[in-house]
Amino acid sequence: MKNYKFILSGGGTGGHIYPAIAIANELKSHFPDAEILFVGAQDKMEMQKVPQAGYKIEGLWIAGLQRKLTIQNLMFPFKLLSSLWKSKKIIKNFQPDAVIGTGGFASGPLLQVANSLNIPTVIQEQNSYPGITNKLLSKKANSICVAYDNLDRFFPKNKIVLTGNPVRQDLLDVDSKKNEGITYFNLDASKKTLLVLGGSLGARRLNKLIEKELDFLLANDIQVFWQCGKLYFDEYQIYNKRTNVHVVAFIDRMDLIYAASDFVISRAGASSVSELCLVGKPTIFIPSPNVAEDHQTKNANAIVDKKGAILIKESELDEKFETTFSNLISNENLQKELSKNIKLLAKPNATKDIVAEIIKLIKS
């Protein structure tokens, strides 16, 4: 049997890294002897997270363009040329059968080089509104695995496969893990739990909201599990002194905290949205307005339009948060409706379907 080789690139945030790792794990289950290499941006979190998952990674000297004139922007052409040159060197040395990009700065030059060398490429687009890099790469990519309908506005229709986003397989049965989750995180089994998710790096506006509303939340007889992100942990860990408040930088067992939670407040990054569809907890999305093309709002609206979640804009938090949250936790019918509808949008076989596309390419 042929010893297949794959290069995966995804990074910058957990939302790009974990889908790439999920795809790598699934490839390994099909081809136990496969050689897998990751390529990331050399100073980003993938350089730690990927080796922790058991894979080798090479770093490129690459970063995104800032929205204003900065030294980093002036360096961008040099970083891009360096990354294209190193990508070519990596690909020529490794000789992959396919290259898969899940987003992040490094996937642009890597897939560009792979396309130019006629190596099969797969783009995994997580968002309902793709970024400029994937739009450009899509012209030469062999297959584009997407998580939302109507992306033929941006990509060649004949290359699009609706797969959903890869999610951790341990989320497929969180309902059976509630007691284990309560014990693991030392929660009070007699209280409902609110889970606050700001993404792997944290979300300043979300943290400020929870800090401001903490008395209000606790007055509703709930406990708060607050993932504030590593950038903000030093600032907010002081609230761990309060009863029924748990502040963490990062969550190592997402399956168990989802299992233990009754309500979720979250950003609307693509991976978080896909996980929440699978988990099916009543959710309030507070999308970040600061991301490219406002894609978090578009991700959230894809769920809200199907009556699967509630959305509050950052600009409306002060006036709407307390009434919206009070209504959610007091209205059991609303909770059941949101849970039922968001679960209908889950795609639990996404990783398998993406790998099926990759296999189709390398065997055609």
C-alpha positions as CSV (number, residue, x, y, z in Angstrom):
1,M,0.0,0.0,0.0
2,K,1.3,3.5,-0.9
3,N,2.7,5.5,1.9
4,Y,0.8,8.8,1.5
5,K,2.1,12.2,2.5
6,F,-0.1,15.2,3.5
7,I,0.7,18.8,4.4
8,L,-1.9,20.7,6.4
9,S,-1.9,24.4,7.1
10,G,-4.2,26.3,9.5
11,G,-3.4,28.7,12.3
12,G,-3.5,32.0,14.0
13,T,-6.5,31.0,16.2
14,G,-7.9,27.8,17.6
15,G,-10.6,28.1,15.0
16,H,-8.1,27.3,12.2
17,I,-5.8,25.0,14.1
18,Y,-8.3,22.4,15.6
19,P,-10.1,21.7,12.3
20,A,-6.7,21.0,10.7
21,I,-5.7,18.7,13.6
22,A,-9.2,16.9,13.3
23,I,-8.6,16.3,9.6
24,A,-5.0,15.0,10.3
25,N,-6.4,12.6,12.9
26,E,-9.0,11.3,10.5
27,L,-6.4,10.9,7.7
28,K,-4.3,8.9,10.2
29,S,-7.2,6.6,10.9
30,H,-7.5,5.9,7.1
31,F,-3.8,5.7,6.5
32,P,-1.9,4.7,9.7
33,D,1.5,4.9,7.9
34,A,0.8,8.4,6.3
35,E,3.4,11.1,6.9
36,I,1.8,14.3,8.0
37,L,3.4,17.7,8.2
38,F,1.9,21.0,9.3
39,V,2.9,24.5,8.1
40,G,2.1,27.5,10.3
41,A,3.1,31.1,11.0
42,Q,6.3,31.0,13.0
43,D,5.2,33.2,15.9
44,K,1.5,32.0,16.2
45,M,-0.2,29.5,18.6
46,E,-0.1,26.6,16.1
47,M,3.7,26.3,16.8
48,Q,2.7,25.0,20.3
49,K,-0.7,23.4,19.7
50,V,0.3,21.2,16.7
51,P,3.3,19.5,18.4
52,Q,1.1,19.0,21.5
53,A,-1.3,17.0,19.2
54,G,1.6,14.9,18.1
55,Y,2.5,16.4,14.7
56,K,5.6,18.1,13.2
57,I,5.2,21.7,12.1
58,E,7.4,24.1,10.1
59,G,7.0,27.9,10.5
60,L,6.8,30.6,7.8
61,W,7.7,34.2,8.4
62,I,4.2,35.5,7.5
63,A,1.6,37.8,9.0
64,G,-1.6,39.5,7.8
65,L,-1.9,43.0,6.6
66,Q,-3.0,45.6,9.3
67,R,-5.8,47.9,8.5
68,K,-3.6,51.0,9.0
69,L,-0.1,51.9,7.8
70,T,2.4,50.1,10.1
71,I,5.9,48.8,10.0
72,Q,4.4,45.3,9.7
73,N,2.6,46.3,6.5
74,L,5.8,47.7,5.0
75,M,7.4,44.3,5.8
76,F,4.6,42.3,4.2
77,P,6.0,42.0,0.7
78,F,9.3,40.6,2.2
79,K,7.4,38.2,4.4
80,L,5.3,37.0,1.5
81,L,8.3,36.4,-0.7
82,S,10.1,34.6,2.1
83,S,7.1,32.5,2.8
84,L,6.6,31.6,-0.9
85,W,10.3,30.6,-1.1
86,K,10.2,28.5,2.0
87,S,6.8,26.9,1.0
88,K,8.4,25.8,-2.3
89,K,11.4,24.3,-0.4
90,I,9.1,22.5,2.1
91,I,6.9,21.0,-0.7
92,K,9.8,20.0,-2.9
93,N,11.5,18.2,0.1
94,F,8.4,16.6,1.5
95,Q,6.6,15.8,-1.8
96,P,3.0,15.6,-0.5
97,D,0.2,13.8,-2.3
98,A,-2.2,16.6,-1.2
99,V,-2.1,20.0,0.6
100,I,-5.0,21.0,2.8
101,G,-5.6,24.6,4.0
102,T,-8.0,25.5,6.9
103,G,-7.2,29.2,7.0
104,G,-4.7,31.4,8.7
105,F,-1.8,33.4,7.3
106,A,0.4,30.5,6.4
107,S,-2.1,28.7,4.2
108,G,-2.1,31.4,1.6
109,P,1.5,31.1,0.3
110,L,1.6,27.3,0.9
111,L,-1.5,26.5,-1.2
112,Q,-0.4,29.1,-3.8
113,V,2.9,27.2,-4.3
114,A,1.1,23.8,-4.2
115,N,-1.3,25.0,-6.9
116,S,1.6,26.2,-9.1
117,L,3.3,22.8,-8.8
118,N,0.0,21.0,-9.7
119,I,-0.3,19.2,-6.3
120,P,-3.9,18.5,-5.4
121,T,-5.2,21.2,-2.9
122,V,-8.3,21.3,-0.7
123,I,-9.6,24.4,1.0
124,Q,-11.7,24.0,4.1
125,E,-13.6,27.3,4.4
126,Q,-15.2,27.6,7.8
127,N,-17.1,30.8,7.6
128,S,-20.3,31.9,5.8
129,Y,-18.3,34.8,4.3
130,P,-14.8,33.8,3.0
131,G,-11.7,35.9,3.3
132,I,-9.8,37.3,0.4
133,T,-7.1,34.6,0.6
134,N,-9.4,31.7,0.1
135,K,-11.3,33.6,-2.7
136,L,-8.0,33.9,-4.6
137,L,-6.9,30.3,-3.8
138,S,-10.2,28.9,-4.9
139,K,-9.6,29.5,-8.6
140,K,-6.9,26.8,-8.7
141,A,-7.9,24.6,-5.7
142,N,-9.3,21.2,-6.6
143,S,-12.0,21.0,-3.9
144,I,-13.5,23.5,-1.5
145,C,-15.2,22.1,1.6
146,V,-17.7,24.5,3.1
147,A,-19.9,24.8,6.1
148,Y,-22.7,27.1,4.8
149,D,-25.0,27.2,1.8
150,N,-24.8,29.8,-1.0
151,L,-21.0,30.1,-1.2
152,D,-21.1,29.8,-5.0
153,R,-21.2,33.6,-4.8
154,F,-17.5,33.4,-4.0
155,F,-16.2,30.1,-5.2
156,P,-16.5,28.1,-8.4
157,K,-19.8,26.1,-8.0
158,N,-18.4,22.8,-9.4
159,K,-15.6,22.7,-6.7
160,I,-17.9,23.3,-3.7
161,V,-18.7,20.4,-1.3
162,L,-21.0,21.1,1.7
163,T,-19.4,19.2,4.5
164,G,-19.7,21.3,7.6
165,N,-16.7,22.2,9.8
166,P,-14.5,19.6,11.5
167,V,-15.3,19.3,15.2
168,R,-13.8,17.4,18.1
169,Q,-15.3,13.9,18.0
170,D,-15.6,13.8,21.8
171,L,-18.5,16.3,21.4
172,L,-20.8,13.8,19.7
173,D,-22.2,12.5,23.0
174,V,-21.9,15.2,25.6
175,D,-25.3,14.6,27.1
176,S,-24.0,11.4,28.9
177,K,-21.1,13.3,30.5
178,K,-22.9,15.9,32.6
179,N,-22.0,14.5,36.0
180,E,-18.4,13.9,34.9
181,G,-18.2,17.5,33.8
182,I,-19.6,18.9,37.0
183,T,-17.1,16.9,39.0
184,Y,-14.1,17.7,36.7
185,F,-14.6,21.4,36.9
186,N,-15.7,21.4,40.6
187,L,-19.1,22.9,39.9
188,D,-22.2,23.0,42.1
189,A,-24.6,20.3,40.9
190,S,-27.6,22.2,42.4
191,K,-27.1,25.3,40.2
192,K,-27.5,26.0,36.5
193,T,-24.2,26.8,34.7
194,L,-23.5,29.7,32.3
195,L,-20.5,29.0,30.0
196,V,-18.8,32.1,28.6
197,L,-16.6,31.6,25.6
198,G,-14.4,34.3,24.2
199,G,-12.3,32.2,21.9
200,S,-8.7,30.9,22.5
201,L,-7.2,34.4,22.7
202,G,-10.1,36.0,24.6
203,A,-12.5,38.8,23.8
204,R,-12.1,42.1,25.5
205,R,-15.7,43.3,25.1
206,L,-17.1,40.0,26.3
207,N,-14.9,40.1,29.4
208,K,-15.9,43.7,30.2
209,L,-19.6,42.6,29.8
210,I,-19.3,39.7,32.2
211,E,-17.3,41.8,34.7
212,K,-20.0,44.5,34.6
213,E,-22.9,42.0,34.8
214,L,-21.5,39.5,37.3
215,D,-23.7,40.6,40.2
216,F,-26.8,40.4,37.9
217,L,-25.8,36.9,36.7
218,L,-25.1,35.6,40.2
219,A,-28.4,37.1,41.5
220,N,-30.2,34.8,39.0
221,D,-28.9,31.8,41.1
222,I,-26.5,30.5,38.5
223,Q,-22.8,29.8,38.4
224,V,-20.5,31.3,35.8
225,F,-17.7,29.4,34.0
226,W,-15.8,32.2,32.3
227,Q,-13.1,31.5,29.7
228,C,-11.5,34.9,29.4
229,G,-8.6,33.9,27.2
230,K,-4.9,33.9,27.9
231,L,-4.4,37.6,27.0
232,Y,-6.8,38.6,29.8
233,F,-6.4,36.0,32.5
234,D,-4.1,38.1,34.7
235,E,-6.6,40.9,34.7
236,Y,-9.7,38.8,35.5
237,Q,-8.5,35.9,37.6
238,I,-9.3,38.0,40.7
239,Y,-12.9,37.0,40.2
240,N,-12.1,33.4,41.1
241,K,-12.3,34.6,44.7
242,R,-16.1,35.0,44.3
243,T,-18.4,32.1,45.1
244,N,-19.9,30.4,42.0
245,V,-17.4,32.1,39.6
246,H,-14.7,30.1,37.7
247,V,-12.4,32.1,35.5
248,V,-10.0,30.2,33.2
249,A,-7.6,31.2,30.4
250,F,-8.2,28.1,28.4
251,I,-10.4,25.0,28.6
252,D,-8.6,21.6,28.3
253,R,-11.8,19.5,28.1
254,M,-14.4,21.2,26.0
255,D,-16.6,18.1,25.9
256,L,-16.9,18.1,29.7
257,I,-17.6,21.9,30.1
258,Y,-20.2,21.7,27.3
259,A,-21.8,18.7,29.1
260,A,-21.9,20.6,32.4
261,S,-23.3,23.8,31.0
262,D,-27.0,24.9,30.7
263,F,-26.5,28.2,28.8
264,V,-23.8,29.6,26.6
265,I,-22.6,33.1,25.7
266,S,-20.1,33.0,22.9
267,R,-18.4,34.8,20.1
268,A,-19.4,33.5,16.7
269,G,-16.2,32.1,15.2
270,A,-16.9,29.3,12.7
271,S,-15.5,26.5,14.9
272,S,-17.4,27.7,18.0
273,V,-20.7,27.9,16.0
274,S,-20.2,24.4,14.6
275,E,-19.4,22.9,18.0
276,L,-22.5,24.7,19.5
277,C,-24.7,23.2,16.8
278,L,-23.5,19.7,17.8
279,V,-23.8,20.4,21.6
280,G,-27.3,22.0,21.3
281,K,-27.3,24.3,24.4
282,P,-29.4,27.5,24.4
283,T,-26.9,30.1,23.1
284,I,-26.5,33.8,22.9
285,F,-24.1,34.9,20.2
286,I,-22.2,38.2,20.6
287,P,-20.2,38.4,17.4
288,S,-17.0,40.3,17.1
289,P,-17.5,43.3,14.8
290,N,-13.7,43.6,14.4
291,V,-13.1,40.6,12.1
292,A,-12.7,40.7,8.3
293,E,-15.9,41.2,6.4
294,D,-17.9,41.0,9.7
295,H,-18.0,37.3,9.1
296,Q,-18.9,36.4,12.8
297,T,-22.2,38.3,12.4
298,K,-22.9,36.3,9.2
299,N,-22.0,33.0,10.9
300,A,-24.4,33.8,13.8
301,N,-27.2,34.9,11.5
302,A,-27.1,31.6,9.7
303,I,-28.1,30.0,13.0
304,V,-30.4,32.8,14.2
305,D,-32.4,32.9,11.0
306,K,-33.3,29.2,11.6
307,K,-34.4,30.1,15.2
308,G,-31.4,28.2,16.7
309,A,-29.8,31.0,18.8
310,I,-30.1,34.6,20.0
311,L,-27.9,37.3,18.7
312,I,-27.0,40.6,20.5
313,K,-24.8,43.1,18.8
314,E,-21.9,44.5,20.8
315,S,-23.4,48.0,20.3
316,E,-26.7,46.9,21.9
317,L,-25.3,45.0,24.9
318,D,-25.9,47.8,27.5
319,E,-29.6,48.1,26.6
320,K,-30.4,44.5,25.7
321,F,-28.3,42.1,27.6
322,E,-30.1,41.8,31.0
323,T,-33.6,41.6,29.5
324,T,-32.5,39.1,26.8
325,F,-30.7,36.9,29.4
326,S,-33.5,37.0,31.9
327,N,-36.0,36.0,29.2
328,L,-33.8,33.1,28.2
329,I,-33.2,31.6,31.6
330,S,-36.9,32.0,32.7
331,N,-38.5,30.6,29.5
332,E,-38.1,26.8,29.3
333,N,-40.1,26.6,26.0
334,L,-37.6,29.1,24.4
335,Q,-34.7,27.0,25.7
336,K,-36.1,23.8,24.2
337,E,-36.9,25.5,20.9
338,L,-33.3,26.9,20.6
339,S,-31.8,23.5,21.5
340,K,-33.9,21.6,19.1
341,N,-33.3,24.0,16.2
342,I,-29.6,24.5,16.6
343,K,-29.1,20.7,16.7
344,L,-30.8,20.4,13.3
345,L,-27.9,22.4,11.8
346,A,-25.2,20.2,13.1
347,K,-23.0,18.2,10.7
348,P,-21.4,15.5,12.9
349,N,-19.7,13.8,9.9
350,A,-17.9,16.8,8.6
351,T,-14.4,15.5,9.3
352,K,-15.1,12.2,7.6
353,D,-16.7,13.9,4.6
354,I,-13.7,16.2,4.2
355,V,-11.3,13.3,4.3
356,A,-13.5,11.4,1.8
357,E,-12.9,14.4,-0.6
358,I,-9.2,14.3,0.0
359,I,-9.1,10.5,-0.7
360,K,-11.1,11.0,-3.9
361,L,-8.5,13.5,-5.1
362,I,-5.4,11.5,-4.4
363,K,-6.9,8.3,-5.9
364,S,-8.3,9.9,-9.0
